[in-house]
Amino acid sequence: MRRVILLIVTFLMLLPVCKAAVDKPRIVVMTDIGGDPDDRQSMVRFLLYTCDFDVEGLCTGFGHGHYKTTRPEL
C-alpha cells in the first residue's frame, strides 16, 4: 500500500513539470499486470514518461495462466 501511495504522490509531483506538446502521440496501454516486480517497475517507468504521451487509457487483462484475477490495487 505504501508503494502505491508513493507512486501516486510521485506522479502528482511530476505533473507540473510536464509540458503541453501539440504533437504528442496518443496511446492506450494494455497490460497483464500481476504480482511480478517487473510489471510494477514497467508501469512506474511508463507513468514517469506520461508527459511525452497523450494517454487515452490503461487496460488490464489476464496473463497466460499465471494468475486468474487481475490486481487492481497495482
Backbone atoms as SQL, in Angstrom:
CREATE TABLE atoms (id INTEGER PRIMARY KEY, chain TEXT, resi INTEGER, resn TEXT, atom TEXT, x REAL, y REAL, z REAL);
INSERT INTO atoms VALUES
  (1, 'A', 1, 'MET', 'N', 0.825, -1.187, 0.000),
  (2, 'A', 1, 'MET', 'CA', 0.000, 0.000, 0.000),
  (3, 'A', 1, 'MET', 'C', 0.875, 1.259, 0.000),
  (4, 'A', 2, 'ARG', 'N', 1.981, 1.190, 0.731),
  (5, 'A', 2, 'ARG', 'CA', 2.865, 2.355, 0.777),
  (6, 'A', 2, 'ARG', 'C', 3.462, 2.650, -0.590),
  (7, 'A', 3, 'ARG', 'N', 3.742, 1.601, -1.353),
  (8, 'A', 3, 'ARG', 'CA', 4.314, 1.794, -2.690),
  (9, 'A', 3, 'ARG', 'C', 3.317, 2.472, -3.618),
  (10, 'A', 4, 'VAL', 'N', 2.060, 2.093, -3.498),
  (11, 'A', 4, 'VAL', 'CA', 1.029, 2.704, -4.344),
  (12, 'A', 4, 'VAL', 'C', 0.885, 4.180, -4.008),
  (13, 'A', 5, 'ILE', 'N', 0.861, 4.497, -2.728),
  (14, 'A', 5, 'ILE', 'CA', 0.754, 5.895, -2.304),
  (15, 'A', 5, 'ILE', 'C', 1.980, 6.676, -2.747),
  (16, 'A', 6, 'LEU', 'N', 3.153, 6.094, -2.612),
  (17, 'A', 6, 'LEU', 'CA', 4.384, 6.750, -3.056),
  (18, 'A', 6, 'LEU', 'C', 4.359, 6.980, -4.559),
  (19, 'A', 7, 'LEU', 'N', 3.871, 6.010, -5.297),
  (20, 'A', 7, 'LEU', 'CA', 3.759, 6.143, -6.753),
  (21, 'A', 7, 'LEU', 'C', 2.809, 7.273, -7.132),
  (22, 'A', 8, 'ILE', 'N', 1.677, 7.353, -6.467),
  (23, 'A', 8, 'ILE', 'CA', 0.704, 8.409, -6.765),
  (24, 'A', 8, 'ILE', 'C', 1.269, 9.772, -6.408),
  (25, 'A', 9, 'VAL', 'N', 1.904, 9.893, -5.267),
  (26, 'A', 9, 'VAL', 'CA', 2.493, 11.173, -4.860),
  (27, 'A', 9, 'VAL', 'C', 3.585, 11.595, -5.836),
  (28, 'A', 10, 'THR', 'N', 4.425, 10.656, -6.241),
  (29, 'A', 10, 'THR', 'CA', 5.478, 10.964, -7.212),
  (30, 'A', 10, 'THR', 'C', 4.875, 11.417, -8.529),
  (31, 'A', 11, 'PHE', 'N', 3.851, 10.733, -8.977),
  (32, 'A', 11, 'PHE', 'CA', 3.187, 11.096, -10.231),
  (33, 'A', 11, 'PHE', 'C', 2.592, 12.498, -10.134),
  (34, 'A', 12, 'LEU', 'N', 1.941, 12.817, -9.014),
  (35, 'A', 12, 'LEU', 'CA', 1.334, 14.139, -8.856),
  (36, 'A', 12, 'LEU', 'C', 2.387, 15.242, -8.763),
  (37, 'A', 13, 'MET', 'N', 3.549, 14.924, -8.210),
  (38, 'A', 13, 'MET', 'CA', 4.615, 15.922, -8.127),
  (39, 'A', 13, 'MET', 'C', 5.208, 16.212, -9.499),
  (40, 'A', 14, 'LEU', 'N', 5.186, 15.229, -10.395),
  (41, 'A', 14, 'LEU', 'CA', 5.766, 15.406, -11.721),
  (42, 'A', 14, 'LEU', 'C', 4.804, 16.052, -12.711),
  (43, 'A', 15, 'LEU', 'N', 3.540, 16.159, -12.383),
  (44, 'A', 15, 'LEU', 'CA', 2.575, 16.739, -13.314),
  (45, 'A', 15, 'LEU', 'C', 2.918, 18.165, -13.739),
  (46, 'A', 16, 'PRO', 'N', 3.299, 19.071, -12.836),
  (47, 'A', 16, 'PRO', 'CA', 3.613, 20.434, -13.289),
  (48, 'A', 16, 'PRO', 'C', 4.838, 20.507, -14.190),
  (49, 'A', 17, 'VAL', 'N', 5.721, 19.541, -14.103),
  (50, 'A', 17, 'VAL', 'CA', 6.932, 19.539, -14.908),
  (51, 'A', 17, 'VAL', 'C', 6.622, 19.219, -16.368),
  (52, 'A', 18, 'CYS', 'N', 5.567, 18.451, -16.586),
  (53, 'A', 18, 'CYS', 'CA', 5.210, 18.034, -17.943),
  (54, 'A', 18, 'CYS', 'C', 4.780, 19.238, -18.773),
  (55, 'A', 19, 'LYS', 'N', 5.311, 19.319, -19.968),
  (56, 'A', 19, 'LYS', 'CA', 4.973, 20.401, -20.881),
  (57, 'A', 19, 'LYS', 'C', 3.874, 19.942, -21.825),
  (58, 'A', 20, 'ALA', 'N', 3.016, 20.882, -22.194),
  (59, 'A', 20, 'ALA', 'CA', 1.950, 20.564, -23.149),
  (60, 'A', 20, 'ALA', 'C', 2.513, 20.645, -24.557),
  (61, 'A', 21, 'ALA', 'N', 2.616, 19.518, -25.202),
  (62, 'A', 21, 'ALA', 'CA', 3.123, 19.474, -26.572),
  (63, 'A', 21, 'ALA', 'C', 1.958, 19.240, -27.527),
  (64, 'A', 22, 'VAL', 'N', 2.047, 19.823, -28.689),
  (65, 'A', 22, 'VAL', 'CA', 0.974, 19.712, -29.659),
  (66, 'A', 22, 'VAL', 'C', 0.977, 18.345, -30.330),
  (67, 'A', 23, 'ASP', 'N', 2.123, 17.798, -30.591),
  (68, 'A', 23, 'ASP', 'CA', 2.224, 16.572, -31.367),
  (69, 'A', 23, 'ASP', 'C', 2.534, 15.331, -30.519),
  (70, 'A', 24, 'LYS', 'N', 1.913, 15.204, -29.366),
  (71, 'A', 24, 'LYS', 'CA', 2.110, 14.022, -28.534),
  (72, 'A', 24, 'LYS', 'C', 1.377, 12.838, -29.153),
  (73, 'A', 25, 'PRO', 'N', 2.016, 11.687, -29.192),
  (74, 'A', 25, 'PRO', 'CA', 1.314, 10.506, -29.708),
  (75, 'A', 25, 'PRO', 'C', 0.256, 10.026, -28.713),
  (76, 'A', 26, 'ARG', 'N', -0.912, 9.665, -29.235),
  (77, 'A', 26, 'ARG', 'CA', -1.989, 9.139, -28.399),
  (78, 'A', 26, 'ARG', 'C', -1.783, 7.635, -28.246),
  (79, 'A', 27, 'ILE', 'N', -1.841, 7.141, -26.997),
  (80, 'A', 27, 'ILE', 'CA', -1.617, 5.713, -26.769),
  (81, 'A', 27, 'ILE', 'C', -2.628, 5.149, -25.782),
  (82, 'A', 28, 'VAL', 'N', -2.880, 3.863, -25.914),
  (83, 'A', 28, 'VAL', 'CA', -3.649, 3.078, -24.955),
  (84, 'A', 28, 'VAL', 'C', -2.734, 1.950, -24.503),
  (85, 'A', 29, 'VAL', 'N', -2.572, 1.798, -23.207),
  (86, 'A', 29, 'VAL', 'CA', -1.687, 0.771, -22.663),
  (87, 'A', 29, 'VAL', 'C', -2.518, -0.444, -22.270),
  (88, 'A', 30, 'MET', 'N', -2.155, -1.598, -22.812),
  (89, 'A', 30, 'MET', 'CA', -2.789, -2.860, -22.439),
  (90, 'A', 30, 'MET', 'C', -1.742, -3.685, -21.702),
  (91, 'A', 31, 'THR', 'N', -2.072, -4.142, -20.508),
  (92, 'A', 31, 'THR', 'CA', -1.103, -4.850, -19.688),
  (93, 'A', 31, 'THR', 'C', -1.758, -6.019, -18.967),
  (94, 'A', 32, 'ASP', 'N', -0.967, -7.021, -18.653),
  (95, 'A', 32, 'ASP', 'CA', -1.429, -8.138, -17.825),
  (96, 'A', 32, 'ASP', 'C', -0.796, -8.011, -16.447),
  (97, 'A', 33, 'ILE', 'N', -0.844, -6.806, -15.897),
  (98, 'A', 33, 'ILE', 'CA', -0.157, -6.507, -14.644),
  (99, 'A', 33, 'ILE', 'C', -0.576, -7.501, -13.567),
  (100, 'A', 34, 'GLY', 'N', 0.401, -8.068, -12.937),
  (101, 'A', 34, 'GLY', 'CA', 0.161, -9.075, -11.907),
  (102, 'A', 34, 'GLY', 'C', 1.049, -8.813, -10.715),
  (103, 'A', 35, 'GLY', 'N', 1.439, -9.861, -10.048),
  (104, 'A', 35, 'GLY', 'CA', 2.253, -9.728, -8.856),
  (105, 'A', 35, 'GLY', 'C', 3.739, -9.688, -9.117),
  (106, 'A', 36, 'ASP', 'N', 4.135, -9.723, -10.370),
  (107, 'A', 36, 'ASP', 'CA', 5.560, -9.724, -10.691),
  (108, 'A', 36, 'ASP', 'C', 6.167, -8.342, -10.484),
  (109, 'A', 37, 'PRO', 'N', 7.363, -8.268, -9.912),
  (110, 'A', 37, 'PRO', 'CA', 8.014, -6.968, -9.713),
  (111, 'A', 37, 'PRO', 'C', 8.279, -6.231, -11.019),
  (112, 'A', 38, 'ASP', 'N', 8.556, -6.956, -12.097),
  (113, 'A', 38, 'ASP', 'CA', 8.844, -6.275, -13.357),
  (114, 'A', 38, 'ASP', 'C', 7.607, -5.590, -13.928),
  (115, 'A', 39, 'ASP', 'N', 6.410, -6.110, -13.630),
  (116, 'A', 39, 'ASP', 'CA', 5.183, -5.444, -14.062),
  (117, 'A', 39, 'ASP', 'C', 5.042, -4.087, -13.380),
  (118, 'A', 40, 'ARG', 'N', 5.293, -4.064, -12.099),
  (119, 'A', 40, 'ARG', 'CA', 5.206, -2.804, -11.350),
  (120, 'A', 40, 'ARG', 'C', 6.253, -1.804, -11.842),
  (121, 'A', 41, 'GLN', 'N', 7.467, -2.278, -12.044),
  (122, 'A', 41, 'GLN', 'CA', 8.539, -1.393, -12.490),
  (123, 'A', 41, 'GLN', 'C', 8.241, -0.820, -13.866),
  (124, 'A', 42, 'SER', 'N', 7.686, -1.628, -14.742),
  (125, 'A', 42, 'SER', 'CA', 7.340, -1.144, -16.078),
  (126, 'A', 42, 'SER', 'C', 6.256, -0.082, -16.013),
  (127, 'A', 43, 'MET', 'N', 5.255, -0.267, -15.141),
  (128, 'A', 43, 'MET', 'CA', 4.184, 0.718, -15.020),
  (129, 'A', 43, 'MET', 'C', 4.713, 2.016, -14.424),
  (130, 'A', 44, 'VAL', 'N', 5.587, 1.932, -13.441),
  (131, 'A', 44, 'VAL', 'CA', 6.192, 3.140, -12.862),
  (132, 'A', 44, 'VAL', 'C', 6.999, 3.880, -13.917),
  (133, 'A', 45, 'ARG', 'N', 7.772, 3.152, -14.679),
  (134, 'A', 45, 'ARG', 'CA', 8.572, 3.761, -15.741),
  (135, 'A', 45, 'ARG', 'C', 7.670, 4.436, -16.777),
  (136, 'A', 46, 'PHE', 'N', 6.574, 3.785, -17.129),
  (137, 'A', 46, 'PHE', 'CA', 5.627, 4.382, -18.072),
  (138, 'A', 46, 'PHE', 'C', 5.024, 5.658, -17.495),
  (139, 'A', 47, 'LEU', 'N', 4.614, 5.621, -16.231),
  (140, 'A', 47, 'LEU', 'CA', 3.990, 6.798, -15.624),
  (141, 'A', 47, 'LEU', 'C', 4.962, 7.969, -15.523),
  (142, 'A', 48, 'LEU', 'N', 6.241, 7.687, -15.384),
  (143, 'A', 48, 'LEU', 'CA', 7.221, 8.767, -15.337),
  (144, 'A', 48, 'LEU', 'C', 7.360, 9.477, -16.682),
  (145, 'A', 49, 'TYR', 'N', 7.041, 8.789, -17.763),
  (146, 'A', 49, 'TYR', 'CA', 7.164, 9.371, -19.096),
  (147, 'A', 49, 'TYR', 'C', 5.824, 9.780, -19.701),
  (148, 'A', 50, 'THR', 'N', 4.784, 9.885, -18.889),
  (149, 'A', 50, 'THR', 'CA', 3.475, 10.250, -19.433),
  (150, 'A', 50, 'THR', 'C', 3.430, 11.671, -19.962),
  (151, 'A', 51, 'CYS', 'N', 4.379, 12.499, -19.604),
  (152, 'A', 51, 'CYS', 'CA', 4.394, 13.855, -20.154),
  (153, 'A', 51, 'CYS', 'C', 4.784, 13.843, -21.633),
  (154, 'A', 52, 'ASP', 'N', 5.323, 12.741, -22.116),
  (155, 'A', 52, 'ASP', 'CA', 5.689, 12.623, -23.527),
  (156, 'A', 52, 'ASP', 'C', 4.576, 12.027, -24.378),
  (157, 'A', 53, 'PHE', 'N', 3.513, 11.507, -23.747),
  (158, 'A', 53, 'PHE', 'CA', 2.421, 10.845, -24.455),
  (159, 'A', 53, 'PHE', 'C', 1.089, 11.470, -24.075),
  (160, 'A', 54, 'ASP', 'N', 0.091, 11.251, -24.919),
  (161, 'A', 54, 'ASP', 'CA', -1.289, 11.577, -24.593),
  (162, 'A', 54, 'ASP', 'C', -1.962, 10.246, -24.275),
  (163, 'A', 55, 'VAL', 'N', -2.048, 9.922, -22.998),
  (164, 'A', 55, 'VAL', 'CA', -2.548, 8.618, -22.571),
  (165, 'A', 55, 'VAL', 'C', -4.069, 8.612, -22.664),
  (166, 'A', 56, 'GLU', 'N', -4.594, 7.746, -23.506),
  (167, 'A', 56, 'GLU', 'CA', -6.040, 7.628, -23.698),
  (168, 'A', 56, 'GLU', 'C', -6.649, 6.642, -22.714),
  (169, 'A', 57, 'GLY', 'N', -5.887, 5.643, -22.286),
  (170, 'A', 57, 'GLY', 'CA', -6.442, 4.676, -21.350),
  (171, 'A', 57, 'GLY', 'C', -5.439, 3.622, -20.928),
  (172, 'A', 58, 'LEU', 'N', -5.768, 2.971, -19.821),
  (173, 'A', 58, 'LEU', 'CA', -4.993, 1.848, -19.301),
  (174, 'A', 58, 'LEU', 'C', -5.939, 0.658, -19.198),
  (175, 'A', 59, 'CYS', 'N', -5.629, -0.431, -19.873),
  (176, 'A', 59, 'CYS', 'CA', -6.468, -1.636, -19.869),
  (177, 'A', 59, 'CYS', 'C', -5.681, -2.783, -19.261),
  (178, 'A', 60, 'THR', 'N', -6.336, -3.531, -18.371),
  (179, 'A', 60, 'THR', 'CA', -5.682, -4.697, -17.794),
  (180, 'A', 60, 'THR', 'C', -6.376, -5.958, -18.281),
  (181, 'A', 61, 'GLY', 'N', -5.649, -7.043, -18.273),
  (182, 'A', 61, 'GLY', 'CA', -6.202, -8.326, -18.696),
  (183, 'A', 61, 'GLY', 'C', -5.505, -9.454, -17.978),
  (184, 'A', 62, 'PHE', 'N', -5.883, -10.664, -18.322),
  (185, 'A', 62, 'PHE', 'CA', -5.293, -11.843, -17.705),
  (186, 'A', 62, 'PHE', 'C', -3.998, -12.202, -18.397),
  (187, 'A', 63, 'GLY', 'N', -3.081, -12.762, -17.634),
  (188, 'A', 63, 'GLY', 'CA', -1.835, -13.252, -18.204),
  (189, 'A', 63, 'GLY', 'C', -2.058, -14.620, -18.825),
  (190, 'A', 64, 'HIS', 'N', -1.004, -15.300, -19.125),
  (191, 'A', 64, 'HIS', 'CA', -1.084, -16.621, -19.742),
  (192, 'A', 64, 'HIS', 'C', -1.067, -17.710, -18.678),
  (193, 'A', 65, 'GLY', 'N', -2.096, -17.757, -17.854),
  (194, 'A', 65, 'GLY', 'CA', -2.211, -18.811, -16.861),
  (195, 'A', 65, 'GLY', 'C', -1.491, -18.555, -15.557),
  (196, 'A', 66, 'HIS', 'N', -0.810, -17.424, -15.430),
  (197, 'A', 66, 'HIS', 'CA', -0.087, -17.156, -14.182),
  (198, 'A', 66, 'HIS', 'C', -1.058, -16.844, -13.045),
  (199, 'A', 67, 'TYR', 'N', -1.992, -15.943, -13.312),
  (200, 'A', 67, 'TYR', 'CA', -2.950, -15.519, -12.298),
  (201, 'A', 67, 'TYR', 'C', -4.346, -15.587, -12.894),
  (202, 'A', 68, 'LYS', 'N', -5.299, -15.900, -12.079),
  (203, 'A', 68, 'LYS', 'CA', -6.676, -15.994, -12.551),
  (204, 'A', 68, 'LYS', 'C', -7.446, -14.696, -12.333),
  (205, 'A', 69, 'THR', 'N', -6.873, -13.759, -11.606),
  (206, 'A', 69, 'THR', 'CA', -7.536, -12.476, -11.380),
  (207, 'A', 69, 'THR', 'C', -6.559, -11.353, -11.675),
  (208, 'A', 70, 'THR', 'N', -7.107, -10.193, -12.015),
  (209, 'A', 70, 'THR', 'CA', -6.261, -9.015, -12.181),
  (210, 'A', 70, 'THR', 'C', -6.012, -8.401, -10.816),
  (211, 'A', 71, 'ARG', 'N', -5.026, -7.523, -10.735),
  (212, 'A', 71, 'ARG', 'CA', -4.659, -6.890, -9.475),
  (213, 'A', 71, 'ARG', 'C', -4.922, -5.394, -9.577),
  (214, 'A', 72, 'PRO', 'N', -6.155, -4.931, -9.316),
  (215, 'A', 72, 'PRO', 'CA', -6.466, -3.512, -9.486),
  (216, 'A', 72, 'PRO', 'C', -5.709, -2.602, -8.525),
  (217, 'A', 73, 'GLU', 'N', -5.227, -3.138, -7.404),
  (218, 'A', 73, 'GLU', 'CA', -4.504, -2.288, -6.456),
  (219, 'A', 73, 'GLU', 'C', -3.128, -1.903, -6.968),
  (220, 'A', 74, 'LEU', 'N', -2.650, -2.584, -8.025),
  (221, 'A', 74, 'LEU', 'CA', -1.359, -2.241, -8.595),
  (222, 'A', 74, 'LEU', 'C', -1.563, -1.144, -9.582);
